[in-house]
Amino acid sequence: MKKHGSYVDLTQGATEDVRKHILSNGEQKGSAFKSKIVCTLGPVSRTVPILEKMLKAGMSIARFNFSHGSHEYHQETLDNLRQASKNTGILCAVLQDTKGPEIRTGLLEHGEPVNYHAGDEITLTTNYDTVGNNKLIAVSYPDLAKDVSVGSKILCADGSLTLTVLKCNVAEGTVVVKAENSAKLGERKNMNLPGVNVNLPTITEKDRDDLLNWGVKNGVDFIAASFVRKGSDIDYIRSVLGDAASKISIISKVENMEGLDNFEDIVDKSDGVMVARGDLGMEIRMEQIFLAQKRMIRRCNEAGKPVITATQMLESMTGAPRPTRAEATDVANAVIDGTDCVMLSGETAAGKYPLDAVAAMADICGEAEAFTANGSAEGSLTPQPMGFGMHTSSKPFLRFSWHVPSLESVAAASAQTADEIGAKVIITLSKSGNTSRLIAKYRPNCPIMAVTIRRPNHDHGNSARRLLLSRGVVPIMENIEWRGETGLPQEVLANAIAYARDDLKIVKTGDLVVGVHRLHGDPLMKVVEVP
């Protein structure tokens, strides 16, 4: 058929990849989806039947938000969660999210919201007992007048009201500001001071009480520490946890510029990081949020530290059964960026469609992972020659380096070998789970079945749940019968393979499996054909 006008036939001499349909995404390798879903529990998601359905839909980690609710309220929810996990046989980790230090506005006359208008001059006072009005707002931060300067911006109520500083009186503790826009402001709303290194404690007395008298008491697996600003904050939190620190992983929520300035130190000291886009979006320019997210995820990937991407991922699903197109793309891009976990907040805590939100998140994650695993994305997992018979991923941060500790060398080689031979699963035997985390750093196409080994005075269930933060890791608690007569790791591995074949059904006879365990203290890797 003759074509009219300017026409180029792009299929002439084109490869199969160019000619395939634009929605062709290949065949997903490995399990249904590898990313982990963090769900915030709340009024609509705290009964056993709902929690069972959320677990089956894909929830791996349950978030308890201690900005709201009493210890008794959260205890009831936790008891229901553990019952649901027992009923379904699905592991679920517990993440306690601290309220953290914060700055809030005060009370208002008659307890009613006040309308402020663009151009209004308003006085902010650090006397928090003051009752505010249309000319006066009390602020909970004592050093406000000392830390801001003329021209500084102050954001109230998630940025709905923007104020510009006109003058400061340190002696009186007051700041005169001008409203840049018209807005209605209620009582006790959050306040952000972009670019200011605030003088607030690492954890408040409320945080300390919540951690010690609820978190430690209930054996939580993770703590999400709010407003972490430097590596020493993590050291301090570990000291507060005391003996329990070895069993609780600390996830640092980086929410302001000071945290970004000290990000390398924070990543080094933390067990994981949360890209908390809510407050962070108030502290940096809107057009820089994507930049912060991508670089934070990348640096966590490079360090092998799990990372959670959070805030408004499927926000519209608090009231609608489907996410917006932008939200679906946002989740997919976070997965393509390399995030380990994606988080739901109000969508599952108080929304109308908590189960639909989890299911939608799982579907999007699976599609995005197929996109990267099948070589469609820049920095995909397609192996590239490296010399010495080795190959490595084309992802820049996954390029194999010989200059790593022996355990990581084995982990990297395991991931690369699994990709090269088309292994269906990598099976690790580990007490702490560190081996599995290191393999996950190299993002193999197949899932990582992490068998946590029983040891005296060791909670292997805690080790298994803490692995739920790492993308691609499927934690399994060792069955004592797998040790057989010898108790050797070879026998445990053989029985773990049989479990993967007969119970999990992720492998079949003839498939190849990569096994990783220690023998006489030394890490080793082997390739095994499933019997």
N, C-alpha and C positions, 0 to 999 in steps of 0.2 A: 504494500500500500504506500502510495507516494505521500510524503510529509510536506506540508507547505510552511514557508517561513523559515526562521532560523531553528535548526533542529540538529541535535547531536545524539546519536544512539550510544548511550552509556553502557549498554550490555555487550557491545562488540568487543571481544577480547577480555571481558570482565571476568573476575573470579567469581566463584560460587558465593562468596561472602557479600560481594557487591550486588549480585542479582537477587538475593533472597528478599522476601517480603519485609517491609520496614518493621513489622511487629514480630518477626521471627526472632525468638530468643533462645533457640537451641533447646537441648534437653538438660534439665538441671541435674547436676552431679551430686551425689550424696543424699543427705536427708532432706526433708521438706523445706526447712529453712534453718539457718545457723545462727542468725542474730538473736539476741535475747530481748524479751519484752519485760519492762518494769511497769507494774501497774500500781497506781496509788489507790489504797483502799479507803472507803468512806461510807456514807449513809446508804448508798445504793449497791454496795459491793462487800457486805460484811456478813452475809448469812452463808451457812454451809452449802446449800444448793447452788447459789450464784457463784461462790468461790470454786466449787467443783467444775462448773461450766467454764469459768475463766481459765482454770488450769488446763482443761482439755483443749481450749481454744489457743493456748500458747503462752500464758503467763509463766515466767520463770522466777521472777523476783517480785515480792510484795513490798510496797513502800508504805511506811507508816509516817505520816506527816505530823510532827509534834508542834507545828505552829497552831494546831487545832486539837481539841479533845483532851480528856483527862486520862490518867493512867488506867483507870477502871474501864473506860470506854475502849481504849486500845487493847487492853487485856482480853476483853470479850471478843474483839475482832481476831486477835492472834489465836485464841483458843479455837475459834471457828475455822481459821485458816489451816491450823495443824490437823484438825479433824478432817477437813476436806482433802488435804494432802494424803492422809492415811487412807481415806476411803478410795481415792483414785489411784494410789500408788505412784503419784507424780511428785517428784521433789520440788520444793519451792523454798527459796531463800528469803530471809527477812531483812529488810533495809530500814533502819531507823534514821529518819531525816530530822536533824535538830533545827530548832527555830533560829538559833544563832543570834549574834548581836545585830541590832537594827536601829534605825532612826524612824520615829513616828511623830505625827502631829498629835496635838492634845484634844481635850474636850472642847465643845462649843456651847454657846448659850442655848438653853432650852433643848440641848441634845439634837438639834436639827442641822442638816447640811446648810452651808452658806454659799451664796453665789458671789463669785469674784469676777470682776470685769477687766478686760484688757486695759492697761494703763493705770490701774489702781495701785496706790502705794500702801504696802502692808508691813507691819512690824512683826518680826519673828522674835520670840523671847525664849530663853533657855530655862526660864522658871516654869517647870512643867505643871505646876499646880494652877497656873493661870488658865482661866476659861476664855477661849477665843471668841472672836466675832468677825465682822466684815473688815475690820482694820487690824486685827491682832490674831496671831496663830502661835500657840505654844509648841515647842519642839523638844524632843527627849534627849537631844545631844548637847551636853554641857559645853563642849568646845567649839560650837558653831561659829560664834563671832570671831574666834581666834583663827579658825582654819580656813574660812572663806575670805575672799577679797572682792573689792569692787570689780564688777563685771562678771563674776562667777555666776554660773547657772545652778539653780536648785529645782529639782523635779519632784512633784508631789503626786501621789496616787497613780503610780505606774505611768507618770509623764503626762497625765491629763491636765495638770496645771504647771506651767513653766514660769519660774521667777528669776529675775535678774537682780543681783546685789547692787544696791546704790551706796550704802555706807554701813560700817560696822562699829559697834561700841563694845569693846572687850570688857571694860570695867562693869558695864551694866548687863552684859550678856545679851545684847539685842542686835538685830540686823534689820535694816530697812531694805525692802525689795520692791520691785515693780512687777506686776503681773503682765506677762507677755501675751496671754490669751484669756478668754472668758471660760470659766468652768465652775461646776458645783463641787464643793469639797465637804466630805463628811468627817466624822471623828476618827482619830487614831489611824490615819492613812500613812502608808509608807512614804519615806522621803529619801531621795538619792542626791548625793553631792558629787557629780562627775568630776574626775581628776583630783579629788581630795583624798589624801591618805588619812582616813579617819582614825581617831584614837579610841578604839573600842576593844573590849576584851575578846580573846579568842573564843572562849565559851562563857556563857552567862551562868548565873546560879541556877536558873531554870534548866539550862542544858545539862549542867552537872547532875542535878537531881534526876532528870529524865534518863540520862545515860546510866547512872549507877543504880538507881532504884527501879528502873524498868528494863533498860536495854541489857545490862549485864545480868540482872536477875533472870531474864527470860532467854538468855543465850542467843541474842540476835547475831546475824552473820556479818552484816555490814552497818557502818555508820556513815551517813552522808553529812559531812561537816560543813555547815554554812559559812560563807564569807571567809574562806581561807585566803590569807594574804601573803604568807611566806612559809617556807619549809619548817621553820621552828614551831609554827602553829600545830603541825602534825605531831612533832615531838611532845608538845605539851599535852595534846589530847591523849596520846599513848600513856603518858605519865598519870593522867587522871584515871584511865581505865585500869591501871595497875596490872595485876596478874592476868586479867581477862584480855589484855591487849593482844596476846598471841593467838587468840581465837576469833578476833573481830577485825575484819579488813576495813580500813578507813578510806572512804571515797571523798576526795576534796572537791567542793563546789567552788569553782572560780567565778566570781561574780562582780569583780571590779578591776580597775586599772592596776592597782597595786598587785593583785593576784596575777595579772598578765605580765607585769614587769618581772615578777619572780617565778614565772611558770616553770622554768627548767628545774629549779630547786624543789618546787611543789611536786612535780612529777616524780622526781628522784625519791622523795620521802613518802609519797602516798602509795597505797595499794591500787588505786584507780582514781579517775578524774570524772567529774560531771561537768559537761558544757551546759551551764545553767543560763540559758539565753534570756530569762526574764529580767533579773536585775542587771545582768551584763549588758543587755540592750539599753538600759537606762544610763549606763556608765560610759559607753563608747558611742561613736556616731552610728546611726542606723545602717549606713551603707558599709560599715566595717564588720557587722555581725557575722556575715558569711565568711569573711577573711579569718576572723578569730576562730570560728568553728572549724574550718578546714585545717588551719595550722595547729590548733590544739589537738585535733584528732590525729593528725600526722605525727606529731611529736610523741603522743602516747603510743601510737603504733610502733614507732622507732624504738621506744624504750620497752616495749612489750608489756605496757600497763593497760588494763581494760579501761574503756572510756564509754560513758553514757551521754547521749545527746537528748536534751530535755527541753520542755516548755513549748506549749501550743502546737504540738506536732499534728494532732488531729482535733484541734480546739472546737471546730464547728460541730463535731459529733457529740458535744454536750447537749445539743438540741436537735440534731439531724441524724438520720440513719446512715448517711453517706458523707465521707469527707469531701472537702473541696478539691479541685484538681491541683491547686497550689500546694495543699497539705500533703496529698499523695506524692507529689514530686519532691517535696521537702524530705519526707521519710526516705524515699528511694535515694536521694542524693546523699543523705547522711550515711546510708549503708554503703554506697559507692565510695564515699570519702574514707570509709574504714571504721566506722563506729562499731563497737561491740554490742551495745544495747541502745534501744530506743525507748523512751519513757512516755507513759500516759499519766496525766495529772487529773484535772477536773473531769476528763472524759470518762474515767472509770470510778472516780470518787463520788461524783455528784451528778453525772450526766444521765440522759434518758436512755442511752444505748451503750452501756458498758461492754456487753458481750460483742456487739457489732464492732465496737472500736478495737477490741483485741483481735478479732478475726480479720478486720481490714488491715491492721498493722502487720499481721502475720503474712497475709497475701502479698502486700507490697514488699516486705522484706525478702520473701522467696523470689519474687520476680527480679528484684534488684541484684540479688546474689547470683541468679542465673546469668544475668547480663555481664557481671564481672567474671564469673567462672568460665564462661564460654568464649572469653577473649574479646568481647565487644567493647569493653571500656578501656580508656587509656589507663595504663598501669594494670593490665589484666593479669591473670594467673597463667597465661600461656608461657611454657618454659622456653628459655633462650639458652643457646650454648654458652658455656663458660670456660671450657678447657678441662683437661684432666678427666674427661668423661663425665663431668658434672654439668648440670643445668641449673638455672635459677629463674625465678619469676622475673617478668619484665617490670614489676613494680619497683621503682627506684629504692624505696626503703626496705625492700625485701631481698636485695642483692646479697648473696651469701658472702660472708667475710671469714677468712681463716683465723682472724685475730679475735676469737671469742673463747670463753671458758669451754671446757670439754663437754659439759652437759648441753650447752646451747649449740655446740657444733653437732652433736648427735641429734638434737631437736631439729635443727635446720636441715640436716641431711635426711631426716625422716620425712619431713614435709615434701622435700624435693623428690625423694625416691617414690613416695606415694603418688605424686603427680605423674612421674615418668612411667611407672608400671601400671597406672590405672587402678591402684588399690582402692577397695571399697570402704575401708576404715583403717584408722591408726588406733591401736590399742596400747594404752600405757598402764603400767603398774606403779603406783606412787603413793607415798604416805601423805605428803603435803599438797600434792597437785602441781608443784612447780614445773615438772617436766611437761605436763599438758599445757600449761600457760605458755611455756617457751615455744612449743610446737605451734600453738594457736597464733603466736606472733608472726609466723611465716605463712599463715593463711593457706593451708593445703585445701585442695578441692573437696576432699572427702571429710566426713566427720571424725572427731577424735573421741574415742570411747575411753574415758579416764576412770580406771578402776582404783578406788581409794582403798588402800590396804589397812586391815585391822592390826593394831599394835596395842600392847598394854598401856593403859593410862592415856590413850589417844582417841579422840572423838572423830572417827573416820566419816561420820555423817556430816559433821561441820566442814571437813575438808571438801566433801562432795558438794555441799550447798554453795560454798564459796567459789567453786569452779563454774557455777551458773552465770557468773559475770562475763565469762570469756566466750567470744564468738566461736562457734563450731565445736565446742566441748560438750560431750554428753556424759555427765558424771554417773558412775555406777558404784554402789558400795559393795565391797568384796563379800561374796558368800563364803563362809568359813569352810564349806564342803569343797570349794574349788581347790583347796590345798592338797586334797587326796592323802596319800600315804607319805609322800616325800616332803610336802610343804615347800618345794622348790618353786621359784618364779616361773620356770618352764611349764610346770603342771598348772599353776594358776592361770597362765596365759592360754594354755590349751583349753581349759574349761571356760575362760572368758570368751574365746572364739566360738565355742559351742553355744554359749548363751546368746551371743550376737546372731548366730545362725538360727537357733531354734526358738528363742523367745522374742528378741528384738526384730528378727528377720531383716536385718540390714545387710547380711551376706548370705551366700549360698555356696554349696559345694563347688570347688574349682576356682572361686574368687581368691584374689590375693589380698593379704592383710599385712600391714607393717606393725611389728611389735616392738615396744621400747620398755626396757626395765633394767634394773641393776643386777649384776652378778658379781659376788664377792666385792661389792662396793663400787664397781665401775659401771658406768652407763653403757648399754649396748643396744644396737638396732638389728632386727632380723626381718626377713620377708618370709611369710608363711602362707602356704596354700590351704584354703579351708577344706578339711576332710569331708 
